[in-house]
Amino acid sequence: MFKHDVITKYNLPKDVKFCVECVMSNQRPRITFDDNGVCSACNFKKDKQSFDWELREKELIELCDKHRSSNGDFDVIVPCSGGKDGSFVAHQLKYKYNMNPLTVTWSPLKPTPLGTQNLRAFIDAGFTNILGTPDGVVTRRLTQLSTKLLGDPFQPFIYGQANFPIQVAVNFKISLVMYGENGEVEYGGDMTNAYKPNKDLINQDKIYFSGLSPEFWSEHGVSAKDLMPLKQPEYERIVKNNTEVHFFGYYKHWDPQENFYYCKEHTGFEPNPERNQGTYSKYASLDDYFDGFHYYLGYIKFGIGRATSDAAHEIRDRKIDRDEGIALVKKYDDEFPDKYYQEFLDYCDITAEELHEILDSCRSDHLWRKTSNGWELKNELTYVSLSMKPRLIARLDLKGPNLIKPINLEGLRVLGDPQEFAQKYYQQGIEELLFIDIVASLYGRNKLVEIITRTIKDIFVPLTVGGGIRSLADVNDLLRAGADKIAINTAAIQDPFLIESIAKEFGSQCMVLSIEAKQSSLNTWEPLTESGRERTYLNVCDWARKGQELGAGEILLTSIDKEGTSKGFDSSLINAVCKSVEIPVIASGGFGSLQDYKIAVESGCSAVAVADAFHYNKISVQELRQYRTSCIQ
């Protein structure tokens, strides 16, 4: 087995560096880093915050008006596997922009039942679909060759995924093709089309196929006839058809997790019931049994696995912070995809010994070293322990349309418009926002959707909301409105299995158990409901453990005794709850000085929620971030 020269082939730098803001390294082909050590994908994400999204949507409307059919013909091609991204694009184009999309799917190497189910559900949501299924013998042969010669079993699939929709567009005389995001600029790569809505297909082989067109395989015994389904049409035919290939992500802010929520509601999309091997996520790349080998071979060649790819964009989307991303990379990136190992060997007609020879041939000396315990990466991410770097959250308590500030959950002083405060904290660098309607449960109402929709415009940090949430329908409405997580208190105590239902339906990551605790005796606290008005006669630690067992992914712990006093956290309460559960705990209630941050660190919480210290300008977000840095150096 010959040794792959990945440095030369992919033009990789020999010195490995990691982006200082996400977890991506400079070994991702075509990615660039600036002088501050920030990758092109992170810089592009920052640029997007200044984009005029209203203007770009107007451009989208003009594009649709230009191509919209007047006689019922299909007027746009949307590549779509039935997954969250293509389904989101197609549904938006049809039901919001009044287009008539023809969706096109290129068959996975070995489709999963879940992927097939999602495609069927998408079609049943109101779409016509063309499924391109290539010759099985040829595809298996190409997959074997690609695995051996390139160290990537997915190269043949990528050809078809990219070129088959163009074939359909030309053959059906449909000029507009709409892809989802431009992966090169969103995730790190060639920035040629970063600020353009479309791409020129004349350079597709160079940018998207690592310089290897489908014709390359004719040198290895594959006939031109067998390669035809993988090739794009002649460029003259593309031009004659007036073909335009656009990215929906240019016109609309692109967020894969929000696409998931959208498609779960609108197209019947279902995530994996368990995480995907090599990563922590459940809702992406579900269509092919052999996805794991594509990502694992990328890990071998570039030191970049599936968890790195997922964590990098979720850090940019402010779903997780960098230290959490690093922890996830360390835990999952090197996981071997053994679940469908034998099936993959049989499909490629190679032995286990051959596969491991291929893996070793792809290991570059600048990335890997062999030890007595096996292979290990020479360069790894380093991070500050999560327990030493709690996230910084701005808490905004609401009553009706107003931001208010209570003391001990009483005496509600109106401070102003929550939108203005949220924007200020976002601009200062807050890492998360927390909205709590503190009288919603009392009045049996939930006006958070209206408030969130108005408030989160142009804000791209995780948003947790609570107050008056009583059902799965309430949760769905809030997630669709823009919330990332929901917090429940009163409804959870009234019906503990609501926690379980939310976790199963939407995932534990968005289920926050809110606990408003009042000290009842020495080292004993009781959770209260109805904004501290009603007793429960429960023990706070027992209730926290119960919430964790039912599926809560995080606890928002508010000390009623300390809330609004600015006299510091109840460290004994925080410590007791943190020792009782393994899930993250947000400390809330009492923050008044920079030194209170150390109390949060010492008490074991994973995040600190600050309200009046920010609202009254006692401490700025920048000051607290700087203080945190000084604490962990």
Number of C-alpha atoms within 10 A of each C-alpha: 10 10 13 20 15 20 17 9 12 15 13 17 14 13 10 16 19 19 21 16 17 24 26 29 26 24 24 21 20 18 20 19 19 10 6 8 14 20 26 24 27 25 17 18 16 12 11 16 13 9 14 11 16 11 11 16 16 12 15 20 15 12 13 18 13 11 15 20 16 8 7 9 14 21 24 26 25 26 28 27 27 30 25 29 25 25 31 25 24 30 24 16 21 16 11 9 15 15 22 21 26 25 26 24 21 22 18 23 23 14 14 15 13 18 23 19 16 26 23 18 18 28 17 12 14 13 18 14 21 14 13 17 14 19 11 10 11 15 19 18 17 23 22 23 19 18 22 23 16 18 25 20 26 21 21 24 19 16 22 26 21 19 20 24 26 27 20 20 26 22 13 15 16 23 20 26 24 23 22 21 23 24 15 20 22 20 23 27 21 18 19 11 14 18 12 12 18 18 16 11 17 12 11 17 16 11 17 17 16 14 14 15 16 21 15 12 17 12 8 10 10 16 13 13 7 14 22 15 19 21 19 25 18 11 12 9 14 21 13 11 17 14 20 20 20 22 20 26 18 23 21 16 17 18 16 18 16 19 20 22 21 23 23 19 14 16 25 20 24 22 22 14 11 10 13 20 23 25 23 18 17 16 21 17 17 24 23 17 21 23 22 24 23 18 26 25 23 18 22 21 27 25 26 23 25 26 28 25 20 20 27 28 24 19 20 25 19 16 21 19 21 22 21 16 23 25 18 18 26 16 14 18 23 22 17 15 19 12 12 13 15 13 14 23 15 12 17 21 14 15 13 14 9 14 17 11 15 21 19 17 18 24 23 19 14 16 19 18 13 11 8 5 6 7 12 14 15 13 15 16 16 12 13 14 13 20 17 18 22 23 20 22 24 25 24 26 25 27 17 14 15 18 23 23 23 18 18 20 21 14 11 16 13 14 16 14 14 22 19 12 18 23 16 14 21 20 12 14 14 22 22 23 24 23 24 21 26 22 18 21 21 14 9 11 14 20 16 26 19 12 19 19 14 12 18 20 12 15 16 19 21 19 23 23 28 27 29 26 26 20 13 15 11 16 25 19 14 25 22 17 19 21 27 20 24 26 26 25 26 26 19 20 20 12 11 16 15 19 29 20 17 23 19 14 14 18 18 20 15 20 27 29 27 26 29 26 22 21 16 12 8 7 9 15 20 21 29 22 22 19 21 18 10 11 12 13 11 13 14 25 20 14 19 25 16 15 27 22 13 19 23 26 22 25 27 22 26 26 26 25 18 21 25 25 17 18 14 21 26 23 18 13 22 24 17 17 22 23 12 16 19 12 17 20 26 24 31 28 29 27 28 21 14 17 14 18 24 13 19 27 21 14 22 23 28 22 26 25 23 25 24 25 19 20 20 10 9 11 16 17 23 14 12 18 18 11 15 21 11 9 14 11 6
